[in-house]
Amino acid sequence: MADDGRIVELDEELGRRLNAVATATGQSAGDLAAKLISHGLDDWAEDFARFAEYERTGEYIDAEVAMAEFRQAVAAKQVRWVAPFSG
């Protein structure tokens, strides 16, 4: 996984975990690692963009409102997931 000259070294335990998940999902360890790193970097990019927007506008979402919306979204997903298996 050194397409751009980067090599990532993992300790033994993390390497075992990566290999186990890669095997279980039918992916190469390199492809899986790249996806996981990309996802993590995307999360950071989104966080920085949100913070920049807050600094620019001073607007924010109240934590209670955000958690209520999150709980609703989780409940809706649970209903969609459980429905096919219920009676």
Secondary structure, 3 states (H helix, E strand, C coil): CCCCCCCCCCCHHHHHHHHHHHHHHCCCHHHHHHHHHHHHHHHHHHHHHHHHHHHHHCCCCCHHHHHHHHHHHHHHHHHHHHHHHCC
